[in-house]
Amino acid sequence: MTKLAQWLWGLTLLGSAWAALTMGALGLELPFPCQEVLWPLPAYLLVSAGCYALGTVGYRVATFHDCEDAARELQSQIQEARADLVRRGLRF
Amino acid sequence: MPRDPQSEGRRPGTGCGLWLGRKAGEMATGTDQAVGFGLVAVSLIIFTYYTVWVILLPFIDSQHVIHKYFLPRAYAVLIPLASGLLLLLFVGLFITYMMLKSQRVAKKAQ
């Protein structure tokens, strides 16, 4: 089974479980606070996944170390490449 | 193909993107750190507020003063939904703008 199929299968299972519980199709009487928590649950999971992604990106941006040597070398390579291309007739 | 004398003897870069073998004392620059930690703070704030709103509030007595700081429960789904749709709208507009711009450039170059 492909990864996409696995994800879709898992999502369908969770989604149908959530739908069955919120619509009361299983016939079990959940206490009112639990019902209140249950129905926004997909939105909550999406928002927390988004927050996790944002936080991870921010953390990696903050802790990524500068590479002075590599930056200088890259700039010089860019200059070389530009000169080479201009010599071969490409207009910038 | 003429041999380019500049391409001979080019060695691989000495980039320090790898986590091993980095030099001591190379920290991310100021703006990077500020933006990064700002994003972390924003995401933590949003996460805690939303968690309290969705998960904790139903279990707190409805007469408690803390309910004053939170909007009615329906907004807990409406606000993320609306902002998600807005985000999609902006992404679509941006893509359309870029496509039109590249078409205009291609037409001018003809």
Backbone of each chain as ProteinMPNN parsed JSONL, in Angstrom:
{"seq_chain_A": "MTKLAQWLWGLTLLGSAWAALTMGALGLELPFPCQEVLWPLPAYLLVSAGCYALGTVGYRVATFHDCEDAARELQSQIQEARADLVRRGLRF", "coords_chain_A": {"N_chain_A": [[0.844, -1.203, 0.0], [0.541, 2.215, -0.828], [2.07, 5.249, 0.539], [0.327, 7.412, 0.456], [-2.134, 6.106, 0.259], [-2.112, 4.841, 2.747], [-2.178, 7.054, 4.517], [-4.642, 8.213, 3.751], [-6.363, 6.119, 4.419], [-5.984, 5.94, 7.219], [-6.883, 8.531, 7.924], [-9.531, 8.378, 7.064], [-10.533, 6.386, 8.773], [-10.227, 7.623, 11.327], [-11.78, 9.9, 10.869], [-14.343, 8.81, 10.401], [-14.794, 7.605, 12.857], [-14.88, 9.874, 14.489], [-17.094, 11.206, 13.354], [-19.104, 9.335, 13.848], [-19.176, 9.402, 16.638], [-19.798, 12.11, 17.193], [-22.302, 12.468, 15.947], [-23.763, 10.848, 17.511], [-24.286, 8.294, 16.687], [-23.493, 5.901, 17.711], [-24.926, 5.574, 19.927], [-24.153, 5.9, 22.561], [-24.251, 7.738, 25.583], [-22.412, 10.436, 25.936], [-20.838, 12.418, 28.508], [-21.67, 15.924, 28.896], [-19.438, 17.908, 28.818], [-17.502, 16.337, 27.485], [-18.686, 15.972, 24.98], [-18.671, 18.623, 24.16], [-15.928, 19.03, 23.851], [-15.401, 17.236, 21.858], [-16.581, 17.912, 19.31], [-15.189, 20.18, 18.063], [-12.813, 18.911, 17.492], [-11.368, 18.015, 15.018], [-10.7, 20.531, 13.863], [-9.128, 21.493, 15.937], [-6.956, 19.694, 15.902], [-5.877, 20.259, 13.383], [-5.121, 22.976, 13.723], [-3.236, 22.731, 15.784], [-1.329, 21.131, 14.503], [-0.518, 22.936, 12.53], [0.575, 24.938, 14.192], [2.697, 23.504, 15.324], [4.245, 23.031, 13.039], [4.885, 25.684, 12.309], [6.286, 26.515, 14.602], [8.475, 24.717, 14.584], [9.745, 25.43, 12.165], [10.42, 28.091, 12.787], [12.158, 27.65, 14.968], [14.239, 26.209, 13.741], [15.131, 28.15, 11.955], [16.107, 30.024, 13.766], [18.21, 28.669, 15.024], [19.955, 27.942, 13.07], [23.239, 27.752, 11.98], [25.397, 30.348, 10.858], [27.329, 30.326, 7.839], [30.136, 31.528, 7.109], [32.386, 31.126, 5.399], [31.35, 29.48, 3.376], [29.406, 31.185, 2.367], [30.916, 33.301, 1.314], [32.375, 31.916, -0.617], [30.318, 31.016, -2.257], [29.337, 33.46, -3.233], [31.559, 34.325, -4.733], [31.631, 32.332, -6.643], [29.247, 32.855, -7.91], [29.823, 35.332, -9.078], [31.838, 34.528, -10.868], [30.322, 32.828, -12.527], [28.475, 34.628, -13.632], [30.206, 36.349, -15.067], [31.225, 34.528, -16.88], [28.911, 33.765, -18.313], [28.149, 36.234, -19.402], [30.294, 36.646, -21.03], [29.799, 34.664, -22.868], [27.667, 35.709, -24.123], [25.1, 36.018, -23.015], [22.471, 38.08, -22.03], [21.905, 40.018, -19.13]], "CA_chain_A": [[0.0, 0.0, 0.0], [1.349, 3.432, -0.898], [1.964, 6.117, 1.703], [-0.901, 8.192, 0.314], [-3.248, 5.231, 0.618], [-2.08, 4.649, 4.198], [-2.655, 8.274, 5.168], [-6.078, 8.356, 3.503], [-7.037, 5.086, 5.188], [-5.996, 6.377, 8.61], [-7.751, 9.694, 8.066], [-10.929, 7.939, 6.928], [-10.913, 5.701, 10.01], [-10.404, 8.609, 12.397], [-12.906, 10.756, 10.52], [-15.62, 8.123, 10.606], [-14.974, 7.455, 14.307], [-15.308, 11.169, 15.013], [-18.456, 11.481, 12.892], [-20.032, 8.461, 14.561], [-19.316, 9.856, 18.021], [-20.477, 13.408, 17.288], [-23.722, 12.365, 15.588], [-24.474, 9.981, 18.447], [-24.761, 7.099, 15.981], [-23.198, 4.697, 18.481], [-25.94, 5.432, 20.957], [-23.702, 6.036, 23.957], [-24.459, 9.101, 26.06], [-21.22, 11.027, 26.518], [-21.104, 13.6, 29.341], [-21.719, 17.122, 28.069], [-18.118, 18.484, 28.512], [-16.805, 15.538, 26.473], [-19.261, 16.309, 23.676], [-18.19, 19.952, 23.81], [-14.539, 18.922, 23.406], [-15.279, 16.349, 20.71], [-16.95, 18.361, 17.969], [-14.172, 20.946, 17.336], [-11.524, 18.206, 17.527], [-10.566, 18.099, 13.785], [-10.122, 21.87, 13.739], [-8.063, 21.613, 16.926], [-5.782, 18.949, 15.449], [-5.274, 21.009, 12.287], [-4.465, 24.172, 14.235], [-2.02, 22.373, 16.521], [-0.329, 20.701, 13.528], [0.025, 24.151, 11.947], [1.431, 25.587, 15.171], [3.921, 22.721, 15.433], [5.056, 23.295, 11.852], [5.405, 27.049, 12.41], [7.289, 26.568, 15.659], [9.677, 24.012, 14.155], [10.428, 26.264, 11.177], [11.024, 29.214, 13.494], [13.288, 27.19, 15.764], [15.362, 25.877, 12.865], [15.682, 29.408, 11.448], [16.85, 30.701, 14.819], [19.398, 27.961, 15.467], [20.813, 27.542, 11.957], [24.474, 28.506, 12.105], [25.907, 31.005, 9.659], [28.509, 29.715, 7.25], [30.784, 32.65, 6.454], [33.225, 30.67, 4.29], [30.524, 28.991, 2.27], [28.725, 32.328, 1.758], [31.874, 34.018, 0.463], [32.703, 31.077, -1.778], [29.159, 31.029, -3.15], [29.295, 34.754, -3.92], [32.603, 34.385, -5.759], [31.219, 31.446, -7.731], [28.2, 33.547, -8.658], [30.492, 36.318, -9.94], [32.469, 33.776, -11.954], [29.319, 32.324, -13.459], [27.931, 35.775, -14.373], [31.204, 36.792, -16.044], [31.307, 33.514, -17.916], [27.723, 33.832, -19.16], [28.182, 37.485, -20.184], [31.28, 36.423, -22.095], [29.192, 33.824, -23.9], [26.676, 36.449, -24.882], [23.785, 36.091, -22.397], [22.214, 39.394, -21.469], [21.204, 39.973, -17.83]], "C_chain_A": [[0.872, 1.242, 0.0], [1.131, 4.272, 0.357], [0.673, 6.923, 1.656], [-2.097, 7.361, 0.738], [-3.28, 4.998, 2.112], [-2.635, 5.849, 4.933], [-4.159, 8.42, 4.996], [-6.872, 7.351, 4.324], [-7.135, 5.488, 6.662], [-6.939, 7.536, 8.837], [-9.22, 9.29, 7.975], [-11.393, 7.25, 8.202], [-11.201, 6.694, 11.129], [-11.62, 9.49, 12.135], [-14.243, 10.088, 10.762], [-15.874, 7.887, 12.092], [-15.488, 8.746, 14.919], [-16.747, 11.475, 14.628], [-19.46, 10.63, 13.659], [-20.255, 8.952, 15.989], [-20.074, 11.165, 18.11], [-21.948, 13.3, 16.958], [-24.491, 11.495, 16.571], [-24.942, 8.691, 17.822], [-24.499, 5.829, 16.776], [-24.142, 4.534, 19.657], [-25.436, 5.512, 22.38], [-23.752, 7.503, 24.379], [-23.181, 9.615, 26.713], [-21.614, 12.181, 27.433], [-20.924, 14.868, 28.521], [-20.35, 17.754, 27.807], [-17.377, 17.675, 27.453], [-17.356, 15.804, 25.087], [-18.747, 17.654, 23.204], [-16.762, 19.918, 23.295], [-14.473, 18.194, 22.075], [-15.537, 17.055, 19.379], [-15.956, 19.312, 17.322], [-12.859, 20.198, 17.161], [-10.747, 18.23, 16.205], [-9.931, 19.465, 13.594], [-8.966, 22.033, 14.713], [-6.801, 20.914, 16.468], [-5.086, 19.68, 14.306], [-4.496, 22.216, 12.795], [-3.192, 23.807, 14.989], [-0.937, 21.839, 15.596], [0.31, 21.909, 12.867], [0.959, 24.872, 12.901], [2.749, 24.846, 15.322], [4.834, 23.001, 14.258], [5.7, 24.675, 11.933], [6.519, 27.149, 13.438], [8.578, 25.884, 15.263], [10.467, 24.832, 13.15], [11.139, 27.417, 11.87], [12.25, 28.797, 14.288], [14.485, 26.891, 14.886], [15.987, 27.126, 12.273], [16.559, 30.059, 12.502], [18.15, 29.998, 15.147], [20.3, 27.536, 14.318], [22.065, 28.4, 11.972], [24.875, 29.126, 10.783], [27.142, 30.295, 9.142], [29.216, 30.792, 6.451], [31.566, 32.205, 5.228], [32.391, 30.264, 3.093], [29.825, 30.155, 1.582], [29.666, 33.069, 0.824], [32.174, 33.236, -0.797], [31.553, 31.076, -2.775], [29.096, 32.335, -3.92], [30.34, 34.813, -5.02], [32.248, 33.476, -6.935], [30.134, 32.091, -8.576], [28.821, 34.577, -9.595], [31.156, 35.646, -11.132], [31.455, 33.376, -13.01], [28.746, 33.471, -14.287], [28.901, 36.222, -15.447], [31.261, 35.83, -17.215], [30.137, 33.626, -18.888], [27.717, 35.099, -19.995], [29.163, 37.343, -21.338], [30.673, 35.592, -23.224], [27.989, 34.484, -24.561], [25.301, 36.524, -24.247], [23.604, 37.45, -21.777], [21.472, 39.258, -20.143], [20.221, 41.115, -17.733]], "O_chain_A": [[1.844, 1.315, 0.752], [0.186, 4.069, 1.12], [0.003, 7.1, 2.673], [-2.964, 7.83, 1.475], [-4.359, 4.959, 2.703], [-3.448, 5.712, 5.848], [-4.876, 8.712, 5.954], [-7.928, 7.681, 4.865], [-8.198, 5.399, 7.278], [-7.703, 7.55, 9.802], [-10.055, 9.8, 8.722], [-12.506, 7.489, 8.67], [-12.24, 6.639, 11.788], [-12.391, 9.792, 13.045], [-15.174, 10.714, 11.268], [-17.015, 7.956, 12.548], [-16.398, 8.739, 15.747], [-17.532, 11.943, 15.453], [-20.517, 11.109, 14.069], [-21.377, 8.924, 16.495], [-20.908, 11.333, 18.999], [-22.773, 13.952, 17.597], [-25.716, 11.401, 16.494], [-25.865, 8.049, 18.324], [-25.161, 4.81, 16.575], [-24.163, 3.49, 20.309], [-26.182, 5.23, 23.318], [-23.348, 8.393, 23.63], [-22.883, 9.297, 27.864], [-22.61, 12.857, 27.176], [-20.137, 14.902, 27.576], [-20.088, 18.122, 26.662], [-16.692, 18.252, 26.609], [-16.599, 15.859, 24.118], [-18.427, 17.834, 22.03], [-16.41, 20.687, 22.4], [-13.607, 18.481, 21.249], [-14.804, 16.835, 18.416], [-15.852, 19.284, 16.096], [-11.876, 20.793, 16.72], [-9.537, 18.45, 16.249], [-8.765, 19.563, 13.211], [-7.945, 22.633, 14.377], [-5.702, 21.448, 16.614], [-3.857, 19.725, 14.253], [-3.367, 22.463, 12.372], [-2.177, 24.49, 14.856], [0.248, 22.055, 15.851], [1.523, 21.934, 12.656], [2.01, 25.364, 12.492], [3.804, 25.47, 15.435], [6.039, 23.188, 14.427], [6.892, 24.834, 11.666], [7.553, 27.773, 13.199], [9.662, 26.387, 15.558], [11.69, 24.934, 13.242], [12.305, 27.698, 11.592], [13.263, 29.497, 14.289], [15.612, 27.258, 15.218], [17.204, 27.193, 12.096], [17.626, 30.587, 12.189], [19.119, 30.661, 15.518], [21.299, 26.851, 14.538], [21.98, 29.628, 11.977], [24.717, 28.52, 9.723], [27.911, 29.728, 9.917], [28.946, 30.966, 5.262], [31.449, 32.799, 4.156], [32.673, 30.642, 1.956], [29.656, 30.141, 0.363], [29.3, 33.426, -0.296], [32.225, 33.788, -1.896], [31.771, 31.129, -3.985], [28.834, 32.334, -5.123], [30.058, 35.291, -6.119], [32.528, 33.808, -8.087], [30.089, 31.911, -9.793], [28.418, 34.697, -10.752], [31.056, 36.123, -12.263], [31.674, 33.548, -14.209], [28.547, 33.327, -15.494], [28.51, 36.451, -16.591], [31.334, 36.235, -18.376], [30.315, 33.59, -20.106], [27.329, 35.069, -21.163], [28.933, 37.825, -22.447], [30.996, 35.795, -24.395], [27.363, 33.903, -25.447], [24.385, 37.052, -24.878], [24.487, 37.931, -21.068], [20.524, 38.479, -20.036], [19.534, 41.255, -16.722]]}, "seq_chain_B": "MPRDPQSEGRRPGTGCGLWLGRKAGEMATGTDQAVGFGLVAVSLIIFTYYTVWVILLPFIDSQHVIHKYFLPRAYAVLIPLASGLLLLLFVGLFITYMMLKSQRVAKKAQ", "coords_chain_B": {"N_chain_B": [[32.662, 20.349, -27.916], [34.015, 23.173, -26.491], [36.71, 23.219, -24.212], [36.396, 24.515, -21.068], [38.614, 26.502, -19.432], [38.209, 27.438, -16.891], [36.642, 25.642, -15.565], [38.155, 23.569, -14.766], [39.794, 21.941, -12.093], [38.021, 22.731, -10.152], [36.97, 22.49, -6.95], [34.862, 20.675, -4.612], [32.525, 22.543, -2.573], [33.233, 24.141, 0.587], [31.189, 24.162, 2.405], [29.403, 24.701, 5.49], [27.049, 23.506, 6.167], [26.507, 21.047, 7.221], [25.834, 19.388, 10.326], [27.863, 18.189, 11.737], [31.292, 18.897, 12.382], [31.194, 21.684, 12.385], [32.388, 25.051, 12.832], [33.322, 26.366, 15.998], [31.471, 28.99, 17.577], [30.07, 30.048, 15.416], [27.264, 31.582, 15.08], [23.729, 31.964, 14.375], [22.685, 34.94, 12.676], [21.585, 38.175, 14.027], [18.925, 39.127, 13.094], [17.897, 36.748, 12.057], [17.752, 35.142, 14.358], [15.955, 36.682, 15.865], [13.612, 36.67, 14.268], [13.187, 33.904, 14.113], [12.858, 33.043, 16.835], [10.72, 34.674, 17.401], [8.718, 33.563, 15.764], [8.519, 31.063, 17.044], [7.558, 31.878, 19.552], [5.083, 33.048, 18.827], [3.759, 30.804, 17.792], [3.603, 29.213, 20.087], [2.006, 30.811, 21.749], [-0.415, 30.92, 20.298], [-0.998, 28.187, 20.3], [-1.326, 27.542, 23.07], [-3.456, 29.265, 23.842], [-5.49, 28.329, 22.127], [-5.641, 25.658, 22.913], [-6.496, 25.878, 25.618], [-8.965, 27.064, 25.101], [-10.398, 25.129, 23.512], [-10.039, 22.605, 24.747], [-9.892, 22.811, 27.578], [-11.8, 24.651, 28.594], [-14.555, 23.581, 28.524], [-14.577, 22.0, 30.789], [-14.504, 23.678, 32.879], [-16.243, 25.426, 35.364], [-19.156, 27.198, 34.414], [-19.569, 29.658, 35.553], [-17.202, 30.722, 36.157], [-14.612, 33.253, 36.155], [-12.835, 33.121, 34.074], [-14.006, 32.581, 31.678], [-14.634, 34.969, 30.564], [-12.525, 35.796, 29.036], [-12.566, 34.473, 26.668], [-13.849, 33.909, 23.396], [-17.216, 33.106, 22.179], [-17.933, 29.607, 21.721], [-18.376, 28.722, 19.11], [-16.73, 30.223, 17.485], [-14.309, 28.998, 17.682], [-14.047, 27.163, 15.701], [-14.834, 28.591, 13.469], [-13.023, 30.756, 13.135], [-10.378, 29.585, 12.543], [-11.178, 28.273, 10.168], [-12.022, 30.408, 8.497], [-9.598, 31.862, 8.328], [-7.98, 29.968, 7.101], [-9.248, 29.759, 4.59], [-8.837, 32.381, 3.695], [-6.052, 32.352, 3.522], [-5.683, 30.467, 1.45], [-6.901, 31.949, -0.565], [-5.101, 34.139, -0.812], [-2.786, 32.795, -1.589], [-3.637, 31.763, -4.065], [-4.156, 34.188, -5.453], [-1.565, 35.256, -5.485], [-0.202, 33.35, -7.055], [-1.624, 33.665, -9.472], [-0.942, 36.327, -10.062], [1.842, 36.07, -10.433], [1.911, 34.36, -12.641], [0.642, 35.938, -14.604], [2.487, 38.009, -14.726], [4.783, 36.715, -15.699], [3.838, 35.924, -18.167], [3.461, 38.408, -19.378], [6.105, 39.295, -19.485], [7.201, 37.392, -21.173], [5.781, 37.962, -23.484], [6.7, 40.513, -24.069], [9.319, 39.986, -24.653], [9.207, 38.87, -27.11]], "CA_chain_B": [[32.443, 21.317, -26.852], [35.306, 23.74, -26.083], [36.958, 22.98, -22.79], [36.452, 25.76, -20.324], [39.743, 26.378, -18.486], [37.825, 27.782, -15.524], [35.928, 24.584, -14.87], [39.062, 22.542, -14.284], [40.346, 22.193, -10.757], [37.025, 23.276, -9.214], [36.761, 21.476, -5.92], [33.558, 20.857, -3.952], [32.49, 23.649, -1.633], [33.557, 23.82, 1.984], [30.054, 24.666, 3.169], [29.293, 24.149, 6.836], [25.653, 23.21, 6.448], [26.406, 19.814, 7.998], [25.866, 19.63, 11.757], [29.18, 17.787, 12.235], [32.444, 19.631, 11.858], [31.035, 23.132, 12.264], [33.329, 25.76, 13.674], [32.734, 26.932, 17.208], [31.266, 30.426, 17.554], [29.273, 30.509, 14.288], [25.852, 31.616, 15.47], [22.839, 32.633, 13.439], [22.751, 36.389, 12.88], [20.559, 38.773, 14.883], [17.563, 39.109, 12.561], [17.464, 35.352, 11.975], [17.355, 34.693, 15.684], [14.74, 37.395, 16.289], [12.47, 36.145, 13.506], [12.959, 32.51, 14.483], [12.256, 32.929, 18.153], [9.4, 35.293, 17.315], [7.79, 32.551, 15.253], [8.295, 30.063, 18.093], [6.687, 32.48, 20.567], [3.723, 33.183, 18.27], [3.11, 29.496, 17.696], [3.281, 28.753, 21.441], [0.865, 31.574, 22.252], [-1.629, 30.444, 19.623], [-1.304, 26.822, 20.723], [-1.86, 27.493, 24.437], [-4.785, 29.875, 23.868], [-6.455, 27.458, 21.466], [-5.842, 24.456, 23.741], [-7.373, 26.22, 26.731], [-10.295, 27.344, 24.568], [-11.125, 23.961, 23.013], [-9.96, 21.391, 25.57], [-10.051, 22.984, 29.016], [-12.95, 25.443, 29.021], [-15.788, 22.843, 28.848], [-14.528, 21.37, 32.102], [-14.471, 24.706, 33.915], [-17.57, 25.884, 35.731], [-19.525, 28.287, 33.513], [-19.638, 30.936, 36.265], [-15.833, 31.16, 36.449], [-14.295, 34.514, 35.489], [-11.945, 32.938, 32.935], [-14.781, 32.534, 30.428], [-14.715, 36.328, 30.021], [-11.421, 36.054, 28.118], [-12.654, 33.637, 25.48], [-15.029, 34.132, 22.558], [-18.13, 31.956, 22.136], [-17.268, 28.404, 21.259], [-18.484, 28.521, 17.661], [-15.61, 30.873, 16.816], [-13.127, 28.143, 17.726], [-13.949, 26.501, 14.4], [-15.023, 29.551, 12.383], [-11.839, 31.59, 12.894], [-9.387, 28.861, 11.73], [-11.712, 28.001, 8.839], [-11.966, 31.635, 7.716], [-8.214, 32.222, 8.025], [-7.492, 29.012, 6.114], [-9.757, 30.149, 3.283], [-8.126, 33.602, 3.321], [-4.706, 31.955, 3.112], [-5.801, 29.885, 0.118], [-7.18, 33.046, -1.49], [-3.874, 34.894, -1.072], [-1.881, 31.967, -2.382], [-4.144, 31.75, -5.434], [-3.928, 35.496, -6.064], [-0.143, 35.391, -5.732], [0.143, 32.517, -8.202], [-2.173, 34.306, -10.669], [-0.134, 37.506, -10.345], [3.126, 35.642, -10.969], [1.715, 33.824, -13.991], [0.393, 37.05, -15.517], [3.706, 38.773, -14.899], [5.703, 35.985, -16.576], [3.289, 35.978, -19.525], [3.733, 39.732, -19.92], [7.534, 39.35, -19.796], [7.444, 36.565, -22.369], [5.229, 38.657, -24.649], [7.554, 41.658, -24.379], [10.591, 39.505, -25.195], [9.037, 38.375, -28.486]], "C_chain_B": [[33.787, 21.89, -26.447], [35.485, 23.538, -24.589], [37.123, 24.313, -22.077], [37.57, 25.661, -19.301], [39.326, 26.681, -17.052], [37.187, 26.616, -14.797], [36.87, 23.491, -14.382], [39.543, 22.913, -12.893], [39.318, 22.789, -9.805], [36.724, 22.202, -8.187], [35.403, 21.692, -5.26], [33.647, 21.911, -2.857], [32.803, 23.204, -0.219], [32.422, 24.281, 2.884], [29.922, 23.991, 4.523], [27.848, 23.876, 7.172], [25.484, 21.935, 7.245], [26.5, 20.13, 9.486], [27.215, 19.215, 12.341], [30.224, 18.729, 11.67], [32.193, 21.121, 11.701], [31.999, 23.819, 13.221], [32.609, 26.295, 14.903], [32.534, 28.424, 17.017], [30.513, 30.915, 16.336], [27.803, 30.452, 14.675], [25.026, 32.217, 14.346], [22.867, 34.128, 13.729], [21.513, 36.895, 13.591], [19.152, 38.667, 14.35], [17.029, 37.695, 12.479], [16.967, 34.863, 13.315], [16.052, 35.348, 16.119], [13.517, 36.825, 15.584], [12.145, 34.73, 13.962], [12.28, 32.377, 15.825], [10.9, 33.625, 18.223], [8.36, 34.32, 16.817], [7.476, 31.505, 16.31], [7.329, 30.611, 19.141], [5.25, 32.577, 20.069], [3.028, 31.833, 18.238], [2.743, 28.962, 19.083], [2.058, 29.472, 21.998], [-0.426, 31.061, 21.64], [-2.009, 29.064, 20.145], [-1.908, 26.789, 22.128], [-3.249, 28.092, 24.492], [-5.819, 28.936, 23.298], [-6.711, 26.198, 22.279], [-6.759, 24.745, 24.909], [-8.803, 26.389, 26.242], [-11.06, 26.06, 24.264], [-11.179, 22.845, 24.046], [-10.351, 21.666, 27.015], [-11.346, 23.671, 29.408], [-14.218, 24.64, 29.313], [-15.784, 22.235, 30.245], [-14.499, 22.379, 33.224], [-15.888, 25.218, 34.113], [-17.95, 27.147, 34.959], [-19.63, 29.633, 34.221], [-18.25, 31.509, 36.514], [-15.481, 32.387, 35.619], [-13.488, 34.307, 34.206], [-12.703, 32.923, 31.608], [-14.893, 33.894, 29.777], [-13.656, 36.553, 28.938], [-11.517, 35.265, 26.821], [-13.958, 33.909, 24.749], [-15.971, 32.939, 22.654], [-17.538, 30.794, 21.361], [-17.308, 28.205, 19.746], [-17.302, 29.125, 16.925], [-14.359, 30.021, 16.809], [-12.961, 27.36, 16.433], [-14.019, 27.522, 13.272], [-13.754, 30.334, 12.083], [-10.752, 30.825, 12.142], [-9.878, 28.582, 10.317], [-11.593, 29.236, 7.954], [-10.53, 31.996, 7.366], [-7.588, 31.248, 7.05], [-7.95, 29.372, 4.723], [-9.066, 31.414, 2.782], [-6.725, 33.273, 2.808], [-4.721, 31.366, 1.712], [-6.039, 30.965, -0.931], [-5.914, 33.805, -1.828], [-2.894, 34.092, -1.902], [-2.317, 31.936, -3.834], [-3.901, 33.059, -6.145], [-2.456, 35.676, -6.415], [0.275, 34.6, -6.956], [-0.367, 33.152, -9.494], [-1.323, 35.503, -11.066], [1.189, 37.117, -10.986], [2.979, 35.122, -12.39], [1.482, 34.947, -14.994], [1.678, 37.817, -15.797], [4.662, 38.048, -15.862], [5.185, 35.954, -17.994], [3.593, 37.309, -20.175], [5.199, 39.86, -20.319], [7.837, 38.569, -21.061], [6.937, 37.271, -23.62], [6.106, 39.821, -25.06], [8.851, 41.206, -25.031], [10.452, 39.032, -26.63], [9.37, 39.446, -29.51]], "O_chain_B": [[34.663, 21.108, -26.075], [34.543, 23.667, -23.807], [37.938, 25.14, -22.487], [37.5, 24.833, -18.392], [39.984, 26.251, -16.105], [37.178, 26.578, -13.567], [36.447, 22.585, -13.665], [39.677, 24.094, -12.572], [39.691, 23.305, -8.751], [36.268, 21.114, -8.539], [34.849, 22.788, -5.342], [34.713, 22.141, -2.287], [32.656, 22.031, 0.124], [32.661, 24.74, 4.002], [30.295, 22.828, 4.677], [27.447, 23.996, 8.33], [24.449, 21.736, 7.881], [27.197, 21.072, 9.862], [27.673, 19.804, 13.32], [30.042, 19.291, 10.59], [32.913, 21.778, 10.95], [32.379, 23.274, 14.258], [31.427, 26.633, 14.845], [33.348, 29.07, 16.357], [30.318, 32.124, 16.213], [27.175, 29.396, 14.605], [25.559, 32.897, 13.469], [23.048, 34.543, 14.874], [20.527, 36.175, 13.75], [18.263, 38.177, 15.046], [15.863, 37.446, 12.785], [15.904, 34.249, 13.412], [15.161, 34.695, 16.662], [12.506, 36.532, 16.222], [10.981, 34.389, 14.173], [11.263, 31.695, 15.958], [10.031, 33.227, 18.999], [7.257, 34.241, 17.359], [6.325, 31.1, 16.469], [6.404, 29.921, 19.57], [4.312, 32.236, 20.789], [1.86, 31.718, 18.608], [1.698, 28.333, 19.247], [1.191, 28.863, 22.625], [-1.403, 30.798, 22.341], [-3.182, 28.79, 20.402], [-2.894, 26.089, 22.358], [-4.143, 27.515, 25.111], [-6.888, 28.746, 23.878], [-7.84, 25.712, 22.343], [-7.685, 23.983, 25.184], [-9.743, 25.918, 26.881], [-12.205, 25.895, 24.683], [-12.216, 22.205, 24.22], [-11.058, 20.865, 27.627], [-11.942, 23.33, 30.43], [-14.92, 24.97, 30.269], [-16.841, 21.981, 30.823], [-14.471, 22.004, 34.396], [-16.633, 25.418, 33.154], [-17.144, 28.072, 34.862], [-19.768, 30.659, 33.555], [-18.111, 32.626, 37.013], [-15.987, 32.553, 34.509], [-13.446, 35.189, 33.348], [-12.137, 33.21, 30.553], [-15.205, 33.995, 28.591], [-13.838, 37.375, 28.04], [-10.64, 35.375, 25.965], [-15.01, 34.109, 25.356], [-15.584, 31.88, 23.149], [-16.734, 30.987, 20.45], [-16.405, 27.604, 19.164], [-16.899, 28.626, 15.874], [-13.441, 30.274, 16.029], [-11.853, 26.937, 16.103], [-13.362, 27.364, 12.243], [-13.429, 30.559, 10.918], [-10.227, 31.36, 11.166], [-9.098, 28.642, 9.367], [-11.132, 29.152, 6.816], [-10.256, 32.394, 6.234], [-6.746, 31.645, 6.244], [-7.17, 29.31, 3.772], [-8.744, 31.522, 1.598], [-6.265, 33.826, 1.809], [-3.884, 31.711, 0.878], [-5.478, 30.927, -2.026], [-5.661, 34.092, -2.998], [-2.247, 34.624, -2.805], [-1.492, 32.064, -4.739], [-3.487, 33.069, -7.304], [-2.121, 36.178, -7.489], [1.015, 35.101, -7.802], [0.349, 33.185, -10.495], [-1.012, 35.691, -12.242], [1.621, 37.738, -11.956], [3.815, 35.404, -13.248], [2.038, 34.934, -16.092], [1.942, 38.225, -16.928], [5.272, 38.674, -16.729], [5.974, 35.957, -18.939], [3.938, 37.37, -21.355], [5.517, 40.45, -21.351], [8.615, 39.005, -21.91], [7.56, 37.202, -24.679], [6.254, 40.102, -26.25], [9.426, 41.921, -25.851], [11.456, 38.812, -27.308], [9.28, 39.2, -30.713]]}, "name": "protein", "num_of_chains": 2, "seq": "MTKLAQWLWGLTLLGSAWAALTMGALGLELPFPCQEVLWPLPAYLLVSAGCYALGTVGYRVATFHDCEDAARELQSQIQEARADLVRRGLRFMPRDPQSEGRRPGTGCGLWLGRKAGEMATGTDQAVGFGLVAVSLIIFTYYTVWVILLPFIDSQHVIHKYFLPRAYAVLIPLASGLLLLLFVGLFITYMMLKSQRVAKKAQ"}
